[in-house]
């Protein structure tokens, strides 16, 4: 009787003694897995490139913008309120806290505000006594409002006048026990931040309005640059066409540079800038090697473009 007739097709005992024989089974499976994963990755690459927002702000959270304020000269800070705040100042501090701080630090200063839910590290819990970057002293907390703490995501509030910052800090000090404010600390704050001096504030506009102005200025620049390009294209009789064909390689860059640098109307300034870096102007490097007479001709042609296309 042939004993090999009823042998298993795969002898698993021998397979375990010589595992390398598994390669013939594992390699095709591994290759197939890599191909499948690759296909899934390519199909999903557009989706995984977007960040998900884990939590949306509830409707109760109101994000306030900066107020419109005209610059002014403010009187010196009364040093007495640094140590002992009147009730009115604390109430003002509460209003400012609710408007600018509570969304992150929470209504009671526990660091549980809705806007800070996704922050890492979490916003400061004012009732905790440890982990303060600039200490829990009055001067340390004022330093935080003045400079911010970039690594912790804490913004600076230097746009608030000193009295408003002090008001916020005095209100925060009502939420927990804080170290006593000493006369020496008041003197240090005055020396560091100039409380005894008059303060001149700059004009302040809302962030939304500032963004709109930036967009408007950008649109104006694009419009005037495009006008210059079209002027060269459709008013060949009014320009020195030979100069633009010979030396200009990027008309958009040239027009933008002429618009943003009015000092180039001076020939010597123009000559120095073009000779040093013609490519930055969108000009052919050959122009840098031309004699002064040719440079003057080119400069005159470009100034003519400024005048004709009203780029100012």
C-alpha positions in Angstrom: 0.0 0.0 0.0 1.4 3.4 -1.0 1.7 5.4 2.3 2.1 8.7 0.4 -1.3 8.3 -1.2 -3.2 9.5 1.9 -0.7 12.2 3.0 -2.1 15.7 3.6 -1.5 18.1 0.7 0.2 20.4 3.3 2.1 18.9 6.1 1.7 21.5 8.8 4.2 19.9 11.1 6.9 20.2 8.5 5.8 23.7 7.7 6.3 24.8 11.3 9.8 23.3 11.2 10.6 25.3 8.1 8.6 28.6 8.3 10.2 30.1 5.2 7.9 28.0 3.2 5.1 30.2 4.4 6.5 33.0 2.2 4.7 31.7 -0.8 1.4 32.2 1.0 2.1 35.4 3.0 3.8 37.5 0.2 0.7 37.6 -2.2 -1.6 38.4 0.7 0.7 41.2 2.0 1.0 42.6 -1.5 -2.8 42.5 -1.9 -3.3 44.3 1.4 -0.9 47.1 0.4 -2.7 47.6 -2.9 -6.1 47.8 -1.2 -4.9 50.2 1.5 -3.2 52.4 -1.2 -6.5 52.5 -3.2 -8.5 53.5 -0.1 -5.9 56.2 0.7 -6.0 57.8 -2.7 -9.8 57.8 -2.8 -9.9 59.4 0.6 -7.0 61.9 0.3 -9.3 64.9 -0.4 -11.4 64.2 2.7 -8.6 63.6 5.1 -6.9 66.9 4.2 -9.7 68.8 6.0 -9.7 69.4 9.7 -12.9 68.5 11.6 -14.3 70.8 14.2 -15.1 68.7 17.2 -17.3 71.2 18.9 -19.3 74.1 17.7 -19.8 77.2 19.8 -23.3 77.3 21.3 -25.7 80.1 20.3 -25.3 81.5 23.8 -21.7 82.4 23.2 -21.4 86.0 21.8 -18.1 86.9 20.2 -17.6 90.7 20.5 -15.5 92.9 18.3 -13.4 95.8 19.2 -15.2 99.1 19.6 -14.6 102.1 17.4 -12.4 104.5 19.5 -10.7 107.7 18.7 -7.2 108.1 20.0 -6.8 110.3 23.1 -4.5 111.4 25.9 -5.5 109.6 29.1 -4.7 110.8 32.6 -2.3 108.8 34.7 -3.7 105.8 36.6 -4.6 106.4 40.2 -2.2 104.1 42.0 -4.8 103.7 44.8 -7.0 101.5 42.6 -4.2 99.1 41.9 -4.3 97.9 45.5 -7.9 98.7 46.5 -10.5 98.7 43.8 -13.8 100.6 44.3 -17.0 98.7 43.6 -17.6 100.6 40.4 -14.2 99.4 39.0 -14.9 95.7 39.9 -18.3 96.0 38.2 -16.6 97.4 35.1 -14.2 94.5 35.3 -17.0 92.0 35.4 -18.5 93.5 32.2 -15.2 93.4 30.5 -14.5 89.8 31.7 -17.9 88.6 30.4 -17.3 90.2 27.0 -13.6 89.2 26.5 -12.7 86.4 28.8 -15.6 84.2 29.8 -15.9 82.4 26.5 -12.6 80.7 27.2 -12.2 80.9 31.0 -15.8 80.3 31.8 -18.3 82.4 33.7 -16.8 81.5 37.1 -13.2 81.4 36.0 -12.9 77.6 36.0 -11.4 77.4 32.5 -14.5 75.6 31.2 -15.7 78.2 28.6 -17.2 76.9 25.3 -14.6 78.6 23.1 -11.7 77.0 25.0 -13.1 73.4 24.8 -10.8 72.5 21.9 -7.7 74.3 23.2 -4.6 72.5 24.4 -3.5 73.4 27.0 -6.9 74.3 28.5 -7.6 77.9 29.5 -6.4 78.9 33.0 -8.6 77.9 35.9 -8.4 80.9 38.1 -9.3 79.0 41.2 -6.3 76.7 40.9 -3.2 77.7 42.7 -0.5 75.9 40.7 0.8 76.0 37.1 0.7 79.8 36.6 3.2 81.0 34.0 3.6 84.5 35.4 2.4 83.8 39.0 -0.9 84.6 40.7 0.4 88.0 41.9 -1.2 91.2 40.6 1.9 92.1 38.7 2.2 88.6 37.2 -1.4 88.6 36.0 -1.0 92.1 34.6 2.1 90.9 32.7 -0.1 88.2 31.1 -2.7 90.7 30.0 0.0 93.0 28.6 2.1 90.5 26.7 -0.1 87.3 26.4 1.4 83.8 26.7 1.9 82.6 23.1 2.8 79.0 24.0 -0.5 78.6 25.9 -2.7 80.3 23.3 -3.3 83.3 25.6 -3.8 86.5 23.6 -2.4 89.8 24.7 -4.9 92.5 25.7 -2.6 95.5 25.2 -5.4 97.3 23.3 -7.2 97.7 26.6 -6.2 100.8 28.6 -4.4 100.1 31.9 -7.5 100.9 34.0 -9.6 98.4 32.0 -6.9 95.7 32.5 -6.8 96.4 36.2 -10.6 96.3 36.4 -10.6 92.8 34.8 -7.9 91.6 37.3 -9.7 92.9 40.3 -12.9 91.1 39.2 -11.0 87.9 38.7 -9.6 88.2 42.2 -13.2 88.0 43.5 -13.5 84.5 42.1 -10.9 82.9 44.4 -8.4 83.7 47.1 -5.3 85.5 45.7 -2.1 86.8 47.3 -2.4 90.2 49.0 -1.3 93.2 46.8 1.6 94.9 48.6 2.8 98.6 48.4 6.1 97.3 46.9 4.2 95.5 44.2 2.2 98.6 43.3 5.5 100.5 43.0 7.0 97.8 40.8 4.0 97.9 38.5 4.2 101.7 38.3 7.9 101.5 37.5 7.4 98.8 34.9 4.2 100.0 33.2 4.3 103.7 33.8 1.0 104.1 35.6 1.9 107.5 36.8 2.4 108.9 33.3 -0.2 110.1 30.9 -1.1 107.6 28.1 -1.6 108.5 24.5 -3.8 105.9 22.8 -4.1 105.3 19.0 -7.3 105.2 17.0 -9.0 101.8 17.2 -11.4 100.3 14.7 -13.2 96.9 14.8 -11.4 93.9 13.5 -14.2 93.3 10.9 -13.9 96.9 9.6 -10.1 96.6 9.4 -10.4 93.4 7.4 -12.8 95.0 5.0 -10.4 97.9 4.5 -7.5 95.6 3.8 -9.7 93.7 1.2 -10.7 97.0 -0.3 -7.1 98.2 -0.6 -6.1 94.9 -2.1 -9.0 95.2 -4.7 -7.9 98.8 -5.5 -4.3 97.6 -6.1 -5.5 94.8 -8.3 -7.7 97.2 -10.3 -4.9 99.7 -10.9 -2.4 97.1 -11.8 -4.8 95.5 -14.3 -5.5 99.0 -15.7 -1.8 99.5 -16.3 -1.5 96.1 -18.1 -4.5 96.9 -20.3 -3.1 100.4 -21.0 0.1 98.9 -22.3 -1.9 96.4 -24.4 -4.4 98.8 -25.9 -2.7 102.1 -26.0 0.5 101.3 -28.0 0.6 104.8 -29.6 0.9 106.4 -26.1 3.8 104.3 -24.9 7.3 103.4 -26.1 6.4 99.9 -27.2 10.0 99.0 -28.0 11.0 99.5 -24.4 8.3 97.2 -23.1 9.1 94.5 -25.7 12.9 94.8 -25.1 13.1 95.0 -21.3 9.8 94.0 -19.6 9.4 90.3 -18.9 6.7 90.5 -16.2 4.4 93.5 -16.7 2.2 92.7 -13.7 5.2 92.7 -11.3 6.5 95.9 -12.9 3.1 97.7 -12.5 2.8 96.5 -8.9 6.3 97.6 -8.0 5.7 101.1 -9.6 2.5 101.5 -7.7 3.9 100.5 -4.3 7.1 102.5 -4.5 6.5 106.1 -5.4 10.1 107.0 -4.6 11.0 105.3 -7.9 9.9 108.6 -9.6 13.4 109.8 -8.7 15.8 108.6 -11.5 18.8 107.9 -9.3 16.6 105.7 -6.9 15.2 103.9 -9.9 18.7 103.4 -11.5 20.2 102.0 -8.3 17.3 99.6 -7.7 17.1 98.4 -11.3 20.9 97.9 -11.7 21.0 95.9 -8.4 18.0 93.7 -9.0 16.2 94.0 -12.3 14.4 90.7 -12.0 12.6 92.0 -8.9 11.0 94.6 -11.1 10.0 92.1 -13.7 12.6 93.4 -16.0 15.2 91.7 -18.2 18.7 91.6 -16.7 20.0 93.3 -19.9 18.6 96.6 -18.7 21.2 96.6 -15.8 24.0 96.8 -18.4 22.6 99.6 -20.4 24.2 103.1 -20.4 22.6 105.9 -18.4 21.0 107.5 -21.4 19.0 104.3 -22.1 18.1 103.9 -18.4 16.7 107.5 -18.5 14.6 106.6 -21.6 13.2 103.5 -19.8 12.6 105.5 -16.6 10.7 108.2 -18.5 8.6 105.6 -20.3 7.6 103.9 -17.0 6.8 107.3 -15.4 4.6 108.0 -18.4 2.8 104.7 -17.7 2.2 105.8 -14.2 0.8 109.1 -15.3 -1.4 107.6 -18.1 -2.8 104.7 -16.0 -3.2 106.8 -12.9 -1.2 104.4 -10.6 -0.4 106.4 -7.5 
